[in-house]
Amino acid sequence: MELSALQLDALKELINIGVGKGASLLNRMLNKPIELKTIHVQIVDWHDDVLKEYQTKNASIVHMDFNGQINGRANLIFPNRDAIRLLGLIAPWLNVDTSISHVKRNVLTEVGNIVINGVIGSLNNVLNLHSSYTLPCYSDGALYDFFVGMGKGKFILANTQYAIEDQAIKGTLLIFLELNSFQVLGELLDNINGNA
């Protein structure tokens, strides 16, 4: 199953709303302007070429599982270099170098928590879903390690950009949905488009 152009447009809009909510909360918490925007959204399979770099390259990953009418795992992914740059901009008191300590992991986990909750919360609110969440977890490594044994599903891949103090930092929001959950999502997107 694939999403139609109308369904994908509706999904992009919901992700943009969620990312905007996350940016607003980060602005208030940090008292500095942070602009988050979604550059591109697409639906991919685990074996698609676009995911190969995420499967093998080490990255800083905040992930959170969600269950309910749709089940899956949301991940906010930063290349390690960008994660360190992001930390230096939002928490300069941490004296960021090339390593990520326990305190720095906590900061990145909170950023991931805010962004992921903004997006999944927007999906829940607009689509009238009810989900329970696990606590966000921070990990270093390749995505392959996090998806082994999760079964078949689809990925929503949203390339995001963080603009802080005139610096752009790239991140990726990758949401895994089980196949039946992906089908439910498509039907719910049809409902808000008035196509049902």
LOSEFI-890354 format. One line per 2 residues: number of its first residue (from 1); for each residue y, z, x negated of N, C-alpha, C. Coordinates in Angstrom, 2 decimals, padded with zeros to 5 digits. Layout:
! LOSEFI-890354
NUM = Y Z X Y Z X Y Z X; ...
***
This chain:
! LOSEFI-890354
1 = -001.19 000.00 -000.84 000.00 000.00 000.00 001.24 000.00 -000.88; 002.21 -000.82 -000.50 003.50 -000.86 -001.18 004.58 -000.56 -000.15
3 = 005.76 -000.19 -000.62 006.88 000.02 000.29 007.60 -001.29 000.51; 008.10 -001.48 001.72 008.93 -002.65 002.01 010.30 -002.45 001.38
5 = 011.10 -003.51 001.36 012.45 -003.41 000.79 013.28 -002.38 001.55; 013.13 -002.34 002.88 013.88 -001.36 003.68 013.44 000.07 003.38
7 = 012.14 000.26 003.26 011.62 001.59 002.94 012.10 002.05 001.56; 012.05 001.13 000.59 012.48 001.48 -000.76 013.97 001.80 -000.80
9 = 014.78 001.05 -000.05 016.22 001.35 000.02 016.47 002.73 000.60; 015.73 003.08 001.65 015.88 004.40 002.25 015.47 005.49 001.26
11 = 014.38 005.26 000.53 013.92 006.23 -000.46 014.97 006.41 -001.57; 015.52 005.29 -002.04 016.57 005.37 -003.07 017.74 006.21 -002.60
13 = 018.14 006.01 -001.35 019.27 006.77 -000.81 018.95 008.26 -000.75; 017.74 008.61 -000.34 017.36 010.02 -000.28 017.33 010.64 -001.68
15 = 016.84 009.89 -002.66 016.83 010.39 -004.03 018.25 010.57 -004.54; 019.12 009.61 -004.24 020.53 009.74 -004.64 021.19 010.97 -004.04
17 = 020.89 011.23 -002.77 021.44 012.42 -002.12 020.96 013.67 -002.84; 019.66 013.73 -003.13 019.11 014.90 -003.82 019.66 015.08 -005.21
19 = 019.78 014.00 -005.96 020.34 014.07 -007.32 021.79 014.53 -007.25; 022.54 014.05 -006.24 023.93 014.48 -006.06 024.03 015.97 -005.77
21 = 023.11 016.49 -004.96 023.10 017.93 -004.68 022.82 018.73 -005.95; 021.88 018.22 -006.75 021.57 018.88 -008.02 022.78 018.89 -008.94
23 = 023.49 017.78 -009.01 024.69 017.69 -009.87 025.75 018.66 -009.41; 025.94 018.75 -008.09 026.95 019.66 -007.54 026.64 021.11 -007.91
25 = 025.39 021.50 -007.80 025.00 022.87 -008.12 025.16 023.14 -009.62; 024.78 022.18 -010.46 024.95 022.35 -011.90 026.43 022.46 -012.26
27 = 027.28 021.68 -011.60 028.72 021.76 -011.82 029.24 023.17 -011.56; 028.82 023.75 -010.43 029.28 025.08 -010.07 028.75 026.14 -011.02
29 = 027.48 026.00 -011.41 026.88 027.00 -012.30 027.50 026.99 -013.69; 027.74 025.80 -014.20 028.19 025.66 -015.59 029.69 025.54 -015.72
31 = 030.37 025.35 -014.58 031.83 025.20 -014.58 032.28 024.09 -015.53; 031.53 022.99 -015.52 031.94 021.81 -016.27 031.43 020.59 -015.52
33 = 032.20 019.50 -015.58 031.80 018.32 -014.81 030.52 017.68 -015.35; 029.54 017.53 -014.47 028.29 016.87 -014.80 028.04 015.82 -013.73
35 = 027.89 014.60 -014.16 027.62 013.51 -013.22 026.17 013.08 -013.39; 025.43 013.12 -012.31 024.06 012.63 -012.31 024.01 011.42 -011.40
37 = 023.38 010.37 -011.89 023.21 009.21 -011.02 021.84 008.60 -011.23; 021.33 008.01 -010.16 020.06 007.32 -010.20 020.34 005.86 -010.49
39 = 019.76 005.37 -011.58 020.03 004.00 -012.00 019.07 003.02 -011.33; 017.80 003.40 -011.25 016.79 002.47 -010.74 015.63 003.27 -010.17
41 = 015.09 002.81 -009.04 013.92 003.45 -008.43 012.87 002.37 -008.18; 011.63 002.67 -008.56 010.55 001.74 -008.29 009.25 002.51 -008.04
43 = 008.31 001.84 -007.41 006.99 002.42 -007.15 006.02 001.81 -008.15; 005.28 002.65 -008.84 004.36 002.16 -009.88 003.01 002.86 -009.76
45 = 002.02 002.24 -010.38 000.69 002.82 -010.51 000.53 003.36 -011.93; -000.44 004.25 -012.11 -000.67 004.88 -013.41 -000.88 003.86 -014.52
47 = -001.50 002.73 -014.21 -001.83 001.74 -015.24 -000.73 000.69 -015.44; 000.38 000.78 -014.71 001.47 -000.18 -014.90 002.09 000.00 -016.29
49 = 002.50 -001.11 -016.86 003.07 -001.09 -018.21 004.26 -000.14 -018.32; 005.05 -000.04 -017.27 006.26 000.77 -017.33 005.96 002.25 -017.60
51 = 004.75 002.70 -017.27 004.40 004.10 -017.50 003.73 004.36 -018.85; 003.39 003.31 -019.57 002.63 003.50 -020.80 003.36 004.37 -021.82
53 = 004.68 004.16 -021.95 005.41 004.97 -022.94 005.42 006.44 -022.54; 005.45 006.74 -021.25 005.44 008.13 -020.80 004.07 008.78 -021.01
55 = 003.03 007.96 -020.95 001.68 008.50 -021.09 001.39 008.99 -022.49; 002.01 008.36 -023.49 001.62 008.64 -024.87 002.69 009.35 -025.70
57 = 003.96 009.17 -025.36 005.01 009.76 -026.19 005.27 011.21 -025.79; 005.54 012.04 -026.78 005.88 013.42 -026.50 007.25 013.49 -025.85
59 = 007.37 014.40 -024.90 008.62 014.56 -024.16 008.74 016.00 -023.70; 009.92 016.36 -023.22 010.16 017.64 -022.57 010.04 017.41 -021.08
61 = 009.12 018.13 -020.44 008.78 017.86 -019.04 008.86 019.15 -018.23; 009.61 019.09 -017.13 009.59 020.17 -016.15 008.86 019.63 -014.94
63 = 007.81 020.32 -014.50 007.03 019.82 -013.37 006.85 020.90 -012.32; 006.70 020.43 -011.09 006.55 021.32 -009.94 005.64 020.64 -008.92
65 = 004.60 021.32 -008.49 003.72 020.78 -007.46 004.27 021.14 -006.08; 004.01 020.28 -005.11 004.41 020.57 -003.74 003.27 020.16 -002.81
67 = 003.13 020.92 -001.72 002.04 020.71 -000.77 002.56 020.88 000.65; 001.95 020.14 001.55 002.34 020.21 002.95 001.94 018.91 003.62
69 = 002.88 018.30 004.34 002.59 017.01 004.95 002.44 015.91 003.91; 003.11 016.07 002.79 002.87 015.21 001.64 002.57 016.11 000.43
71 = 001.65 015.66 -000.41 001.22 016.44 -001.56 001.46 015.66 -002.84; 001.89 016.36 -003.88 002.10 015.67 -005.14 002.69 016.58 -006.20
73 = 003.22 015.95 -007.22 003.84 016.66 -008.34 005.11 015.93 -008.74; 006.21 016.66 -008.84 007.48 016.10 -009.29 007.71 016.52 -010.74
75 = 008.14 015.57 -011.54 008.38 015.80 -012.97 009.76 015.32 -013.34; 010.49 016.12 -014.09 011.73 015.67 -014.70 011.45 015.57 -016.19
77 = 011.62 014.38 -016.74 011.18 014.09 -018.10 012.37 013.68 -018.96; 012.47 014.30 -020.13 013.46 013.91 -021.12 012.75 013.63 -022.44
79 = 013.07 012.51 -023.10 012.63 012.39 -024.49 013.14 013.62 -025.24; 012.37 014.13 -026.18 012.75 015.36 -026.87 014.16 015.29 -027.45
81 = 014.53 014.15 -027.98 015.87 013.98 -028.55 016.95 014.21 -027.48; 016.73 013.63 -026.30 017.71 013.78 -025.22 017.71 015.19 -024.67
83 = 016.55 015.84 -024.65 016.50 017.23 -024.19 017.34 018.12 -025.09; 017.26 017.90 -026.39 018.04 018.71 -027.34 019.53 018.43 -027.19
85 = 019.89 017.16 -026.97 021.30 016.82 -026.74 021.81 017.47 -025.45; 020.99 017.43 -024.40 021.38 018.04 -023.13 021.61 019.53 -023.30
87 = 020.71 020.19 -023.99 020.88 021.63 -024.25 022.17 021.91 -025.00; 022.48 021.08 -025.99 023.70 021.29 -026.76 024.97 021.16 -025.93
89 = 024.90 020.34 -024.88 026.08 020.12 -024.04 026.22 021.19 -022.96; 025.10 021.62 -022.37 025.22 022.57 -021.27 025.12 024.02 -021.72
91 = 024.55 024.23 -022.90 024.39 025.60 -023.40 024.66 025.64 -024.91; 025.90 025.35 -025.31 026.20 025.26 -026.75 025.98 026.58 -027.50
93 = 025.99 027.68 -026.80 025.79 028.99 -027.45 024.37 029.15 -027.99; 023.46 028.24 -027.62 022.08 028.37 -028.08 021.88 027.87 -029.51
95 = 022.93 027.29 -030.11 022.81 026.76 -031.46 021.63 025.81 -031.57; 021.68 024.75 -030.76 020.56 023.82 -030.68 020.37 023.08 -031.99
97 = 019.13 023.07 -032.46 018.79 022.24 -033.60 017.70 021.27 -033.15; 016.74 021.00 -033.98 015.71 020.03 -033.61 014.51 020.67 -032.92
99 = 014.53 021.97 -032.69 013.40 022.62 -032.04 013.82 023.16 -030.67; 012.83 023.43 -029.84 013.09 023.97 -028.51 012.40 025.32 -028.42
101 = 013.20 026.37 -028.40 012.68 027.74 -028.37 012.39 028.16 -026.94; 011.89 029.39 -026.80 011.58 029.94 -025.49 012.82 029.97 -024.58
103 = 013.95 030.41 -025.12 015.18 030.47 -024.31 015.61 029.07 -023.90; 015.52 028.13 -024.81 015.90 026.75 -024.49 014.99 026.16 -023.44
105 = 013.71 026.51 -023.50 012.76 026.05 -022.47 013.17 026.58 -021.11; 013.62 027.83 -021.07 014.06 028.42 -019.80 015.26 027.68 -019.23
107 = 016.19 027.29 -020.10 017.37 026.54 -019.65 016.95 025.19 -019.09; 016.10 024.47 -019.81 015.63 023.17 -019.33 014.83 023.31 -018.03
109 = 014.05 024.38 -017.93 013.28 024.62 -016.71 014.21 024.80 -015.52; 015.30 025.52 -015.72 016.25 025.73 -014.62 016.95 024.43 -014.24
111 = 017.29 023.60 -015.21 017.88 022.29 -014.91 016.89 021.47 -014.09; 015.63 021.45 -014.54 014.60 020.72 -013.80 014.40 021.26 -012.41
113 = 014.39 022.57 -012.28 014.24 023.22 -010.98 015.34 022.77 -010.02; 016.57 022.73 -010.51 017.70 022.36 -009.66 017.60 020.90 -009.22
115 = 017.30 020.01 -010.16 017.24 018.58 -009.83 016.05 018.28 -008.93; 014.88 018.81 -009.28 013.69 018.54 -008.47 013.85 019.12 -007.06
117 = 014.35 020.34 -006.95 014.56 020.93 -005.63 015.57 020.13 -004.81; 016.60 019.61 -005.48 017.57 018.78 -004.76 016.92 017.56 -004.15
119 = 016.07 016.89 -004.92 015.44 015.66 -004.44 014.37 015.96 -003.40; 013.44 016.86 -003.70 012.37 017.16 -002.74 012.97 017.80 -001.49
121 = 014.00 018.62 -001.66 014.68 019.21 -000.51 015.31 018.16 000.39; 015.92 017.13 -000.21 016.51 016.05 000.59 015.43 015.29 001.35
123 = 014.32 015.02 000.69 013.21 014.36 001.40 012.74 015.21 002.56; 012.57 016.51 002.32 012.11 017.40 003.38 013.09 017.46 004.54
125 = 014.38 017.59 004.23 015.39 017.72 005.29 015.50 016.47 006.15; 015.63 015.32 005.51 015.86 014.09 006.26 014.58 013.63 006.98
127 = 013.44 013.79 006.33 012.18 013.33 006.91 011.51 014.40 007.76; 012.15 015.58 007.85 011.63 016.70 008.64 010.23 017.13 008.19
129 = 010.12 017.30 006.86 008.86 017.74 006.27 008.90 019.23 006.00; 007.73 019.80 005.89 007.61 021.21 005.51 006.69 021.28 004.30
131 = 007.23 021.75 003.19 006.46 021.80 001.95 006.55 023.18 001.32; 005.49 023.54 000.63 005.53 024.72 -000.23 005.52 024.22 -001.68
133 = 006.15 024.99 -002.56 006.30 024.57 -003.94 005.68 025.60 -004.87; 005.22 025.12 -006.01 004.87 026.03 -007.09 006.16 026.31 -007.88
135 = 006.11 027.32 -008.72 007.25 027.55 -009.60 007.32 026.43 -010.62; 008.53 026.08 -011.06 008.63 025.02 -012.07 008.04 025.48 -013.40
137 = 007.43 024.55 -014.10 006.84 024.85 -015.41 007.39 023.87 -016.43; 007.61 024.38 -017.63 008.07 023.53 -018.72 006.91 023.24 -019.66
139 = 006.82 022.01 -020.13 005.77 021.63 -021.08 006.32 020.62 -022.07; 005.78 020.67 -023.26 006.01 019.62 -024.26 004.74 018.80 -024.33
141 = 004.87 017.51 -024.44 003.67 016.70 -024.63 003.79 015.37 -023.94; 002.67 014.69 -023.84 002.61 013.39 -023.18 002.15 013.57 -021.74
143 = 002.62 012.69 -020.85 002.28 012.81 -019.43 000.79 012.71 -019.18; 000.09 012.01 -020.03 -001.35 011.85 -019.82 -002.04 013.19 -019.60
145 = -001.59 014.19 -020.35 -002.22 015.51 -020.27 -002.03 016.18 -018.90; -000.98 015.78 -018.17 -000.66 016.44 -016.90 -001.27 015.76 -015.69
147 = -001.79 014.54 -015.88 -002.29 013.81 -014.72 -003.78 013.53 -014.78; -004.44 013.98 -015.83 -005.88 013.81 -015.92 -006.54 014.57 -014.76
149 = -007.38 013.89 -014.03 -008.12 014.54 -012.95 -007.36 014.75 -011.66; -006.15 014.16 -011.54 -005.38 014.37 -010.32 -005.78 013.42 -009.19
151 = -006.62 012.44 -009.47 -007.03 011.52 -008.42 -006.09 010.34 -008.29; -006.36 009.52 -007.30 -005.59 008.29 -007.11 -004.30 008.58 -006.38
153 = -003.29 007.82 -006.74 -002.01 007.99 -006.09 -001.00 006.97 -006.57; 000.22 007.15 -006.13 001.34 006.29 -006.52 002.42 007.15 -007.14
155 = 003.26 006.51 -007.95 004.36 007.19 -008.60 005.69 006.60 -008.14; 006.61 007.49 -007.83 008.00 007.08 -007.61 008.70 007.33 -008.93
157 = 009.18 006.27 -009.56 009.82 006.35 -010.86 011.32 006.13 -010.67; 012.11 007.15 -010.94 013.57 007.07 -010.79 014.22 007.35 -012.14
159 = 014.83 006.33 -012.71 015.56 006.51 -013.96 016.93 007.11 -013.64; 017.23 008.22 -014.29 018.47 008.93 -014.02 019.32 009.01 -015.29
161 = 020.61 009.21 -015.07 021.52 009.37 -016.20 022.43 010.55 -015.95; 022.60 011.37 -016.99 023.43 012.56 -016.94 024.65 012.29 -017.80
163 = 025.83 012.37 -017.21 027.07 012.18 -017.97 027.76 013.53 -018.08; 027.85 014.02 -019.32 028.46 015.32 -019.60 029.40 015.13 -020.78
165 = 030.67 015.47 -020.57 031.65 015.36 -021.65 031.59 014.00 -022.33; 031.60 012.95 -021.53 031.62 011.56 -022.00 030.36 011.16 -022.77
167 = 029.31 011.92 -022.66 028.05 011.55 -023.29 027.01 011.28 -022.21; 026.24 010.22 -022.42 025.21 009.84 -021.45 023.84 010.25 -021.98
169 = 023.09 010.93 -021.13 021.74 011.36 -021.48 020.80 010.81 -020.42; 019.74 010.17 -020.87 018.80 009.56 -019.94 017.63 010.50 -019.67
171 = 017.24 010.50 -018.42 016.07 011.25 -018.00 015.30 010.44 -016.98; 014.13 010.90 -016.64 013.31 010.20 -015.65 012.75 011.21 -014.66
173 = 012.92 010.89 -013.40 012.28 011.67 -012.34 011.03 010.89 -011.94; 009.88 011.49 -012.11 008.61 010.83 -011.81 007.87 011.69 -010.79
175 = 007.69 011.15 -009.59 007.05 011.90 -008.52 005.71 011.24 -008.20; 004.64 012.02 -008.39 003.30 011.56 -008.05 002.98 011.95 -006.62
177 = 002.48 010.99 -005.84 002.02 011.27 -004.48 000.57 010.81 -004.35; -000.26 011.66 -003.73 -001.61 011.23 -003.39 -001.52 010.04 -002.44
179 = -002.55 009.19 -002.43 -002.47 007.95 -001.66 -002.19 008.19 -000.18; -002.86 009.17 000.43 -002.61 009.42 001.85 -001.18 009.94 002.06
181 = -000.66 010.70 001.11 000.71 011.19 001.21 001.71 010.05 001.07; 001.38 009.08 000.22 002.25 007.92 000.05 002.32 007.12 001.35
183 = 001.18 007.01 002.03 001.17 006.30 003.31 002.02 007.04 004.34; 001.90 008.38 004.39 002.71 009.18 005.30 004.20 008.99 004.99
185 = 004.55 008.98 003.70 005.94 008.77 003.31 006.46 007.44 003.84; 005.66 006.39 003.70 006.08 005.08 004.21 006.35 005.10 005.70
187 = 005.47 005.77 006.46 005.66 005.85 007.91 006.92 006.62 008.26; 007.19 007.71 007.53 008.39 008.51 007.80 009.66 007.75 007.43
189 = 009.60 006.94 006.38 010.76 006.12 006.01 011.01 005.06 007.08; 009.94 004.53 007.67 010.08 003.59 008.79 010.82 004.26 009.95
191 = 010.47 005.51 010.21 011.09 006.23 011.33 012.59 006.35 011.14; 013.04 006.67 009.92 014.49 006.84 009.74 015.19 005.49 009.71
193 = 014.44 004.42 009.43 015.03 003.08 009.47 015.02 002.49 010.88; 014.36 003.20 011.80 014.29 002.70 013.17 013.31 001.55 013.34
195 = 012.34 001.48 012.40 011.38 000.37 012.46 010.06 000.76 013.10; 009.90 002.03 013.43 008.60 002.46 013.96 008.42 001.94 015.39
***
